[in-house]
Each structure stands twice: as structure tokens, then as C-alpha cells.
Amino acid sequence: SGSAWVAQSVKCPTLGFGSSHDLLVREIGLCADSDQRDPFMVANLGVLASRHRAFCQALPRVSPFYAVKCNNSIWVLRVLASLGTGFDCASQLELEQVLGLGVAPSRIIYANPCKPVSHIQYAARHGVQLLTFDSEEELTKVAQHYPGARLVLRLWTQDSESVFPLSAKFGASLEACECLLKSARDLGLTVVGTSFHVGSNCQTPHSFMQAVADCRRVFEMGRAFGHDMSLLDIGGGFPGAEGCEPQFEEMARVISAALAQDFPEGSGVEIIAEPGRFYTASVCMAAVNIIAKKAVLEAGGWASRRKLLYFLNDGHYGIFRIFLREPLPRMPIVVKVKVWLWHSWMLRSLSPAPSPERQWVLVAGGEEVKEFRLWFLPELDVGDWLVFPSMGAYTSAMSSTFNGFLPASTCYAMEHELRCLEGEKGTGHLGDLSRGWEVARTCSRHWYPHVGTRGLGRWGSHGWGD
Ligand code: PLP
């Protein structure tokens, strides 16, 4: 049960639960004694606070509206609400989730340019005023169902430099913008600004520069049609994996320079962004287990080659869905069970580095044979674990239960710093611990309220800590 886990974590302080890595080590160690080896993730919610700090420091003029689609875990949302971010929602369900936390409708943008009528009506009923659009049809729907909306025109951007381009489906060209702004005026609708998205995991900051310059032109067009243009939304697309900080900071420098040029301070324009993976990618690590192994002969060339198939208990219908669209294979950390039993801290040192001498092997998703090419040095055995860092973005949010494999569960940990923040601000978003406990236990695997905790009155008052 949940409390048994807490008891264990309190009893074993030497393991040092300061990070998702430590939690993962602990979880794998506990599984070693049993046959229960379901895939799982560990989420260090403290990472959200450091990412938020980094975002606000690097882009002080930009208010982050976290893109819920990226990871809609209730714990992630609660922490972000507590930190004071806004939210970018793509559907009624996401609006419900965020509003349900008590977030003010003014801190939400409904940033899907193609919305079902019933979802628009929901936004209207609940006072979520900021809505994006990029077509005449959307304007017609909004005019009929939510004439009081504050509209944000989404521009097409050059996104070929991103890992996940979005411009094939979203964004109006500069030529189309003029007609749309005119139509909005003729329909009596209010356009308050522009938005864009350079594509997820954008590889160059220059996409932002062009997009900001385009927005400036559309602001001028909008004002010429009598719209009070006062909101610039620079979207998402920032990198998020562990170690991405230098790339992010460089991107932020270029964006800040573009903003200074086209939307200088004092211009009266509010600037927001919709970061997703920057906040959550490095929150989670995932551990999946090898459930079966087969040697097969691969025909080809002058000789056939022995190839190993490893079957995992998660795959591309689960948390690996995003891998299908990533250009480079991910490098897992290998945890050999036998070595594990010998010495747990081997986890770090077993991480292999890619090299051409190493053997190519195929790893198959447990639910069907779907090949992921990965490098490994050691031959693996049934029961061994593969650990993937930076698995907090677009993983559990995209998982299905295809073939009856349940999505990986998540163990959440919250650090001292976060709980202090909650204590200071008293926002209530992190909720009452006992309520939180219930939620975490039913939706997820375990809840570790004491990770890194020391002397926290409010959280310790439930008698489980310190
Ligand atoms: N905003 C919108 C409208 C999106 O479609 C997405 C992702 O697809 C995001 C924000 C988040 O993007 P990222 O995770 O790359 O920051």
C-alpha cells in the first residue's frame, strides 16, 4: 500500500531520494525480489520548479502558458499552477482539467485553431476568452457561438528546422491574415493578437526571429482594421531533454533580441509562450523490462547474420510512441539484473556509449514486433531493465492500452523546495496531502511525499514525514 512505501522510504535514508534517478534505483531494487516488473516512470516534480526558474530568467518578458497536451498528469498541472504559470489547452477536457484546479480563466489560452463547436461553447460558458484561429470557418463558428471571445490569429511559420513540424496543418499565411483580420472586423469579432508555433523541438532559434517579425507585420495590419492588438504568443518548440540548457539559453537570447527589435519594452504588448517539453521532458525517467528474447537469422548480402530480438513490456503504442518520429535512436541505460543484485550503483556506470564496433540489436515492443534500433554493449537477458531519461514529454500522454498492456505507471516525488513554495504562497493547488495521496495511488503507482523533505510543517503534519 502507499503507506508501506512511505515507511520503507523513511527507513532507508541512505539511498538518498533526491532525484528521479534515486527513485528509479530504488524501484528497480525493490522489483529485483519479485516477478512484478511492469514498466514504470519516476517523476521528479522538483524539476518543474527549476525549469520554470530557468524559463523566467532567460525570457523575463515572456509569461509561460504550459502546453497541457505534453504531459497532463494532475501532479504536473498542480505544481505548475502553484508556480503561477498559465496554461495552453487544446480541448474541452484539458480546459476542464485546468479549470478544475481553480486556475483563473484569464490564465488559459485555448490554443487549438480548429475547435469543435461544443468545446467553443464550453470555453464561452467558463469564461476562457483567449482562442486561437487561422481560418474563415473558425471565425464563423466563433461569431455564432462565442462572439465575446478575444481572438489570437495563428500565423504560419517556417518549421522545417523542427523535429515535429506543425505548419502543414496550422497557421495562416501573411496574405491570408489580411483577409482574416478584415472578416473578423466585419463579423464584429475582437482580435487581440497573434501566435505561432515553430514546431516542436525546434533545432534553430532563427525560426523564432522570422516569426516574430511576421507577427509585427500582422499587428500593423490588425491595427489598420481597428483591432486592439496587444498580445503576442510565441508558442512552444523549446528543447527539453536533460542537458538542453545551453541550447535553450541561446534560443532565448535570439528570441529576446527579436522581441526587443519588433516589440520593444514599453510597446504595451503582453508576451506569452506555450512551452511543453521544456518544462516536462526531463521530469521523468522510464524503466522498461525485457520480457522475452529470441535469436533469429537475418538474411542479407553474402552471409546471414545472427540478430537478437528483445521484447519489452512497453512500446510504440505506449510511452515510446514519440520515438517513431525522432530522427535519432534514444540511448537507454542498461540495468543488468545480476549486476544489480551485486551492486546497485552500477546503474550509472553501465550506460553504454554508441560506437561502431558495438553490436546492433533490435528491440521489439512487447505488444507487436516494432523495431527500435538501439546500441548495446552487453548482451541482455530476460528480466534486465532499460532505463530512458527525459521521458516526461509526449510519452504517457500518448500511451494507449493496445493489446491489453497498461500504460506505464508513474511514481511522483516532490522536493523540499516545492513544498516550501506551497507553504509560502498558500495557493492550495498542491492540495491537501491526504487528497493528493488518494489521487496518486489510484492513477499511478506510488506517491513519495517525503522525497528530500525536512521539517515541513504543513506536509509533515499528516504524520508521515521526517
Ligand atoms: N502549443 C501548441 C499549439 C502545440 O501544438 C504544441 C505542441 O504540439 C505546444 C504548444 C508545445 O510544444 P513544445 O512541447 O514543443 O514546447
Residues whose N, C-alpha, C, O or C-beta is under 5 A from the ligand:
A	BS01	PLP	A67 C70 A111 H197 G199 S200 N201 G235 G236 G237 F238 E274 P275 G276 R277 F278
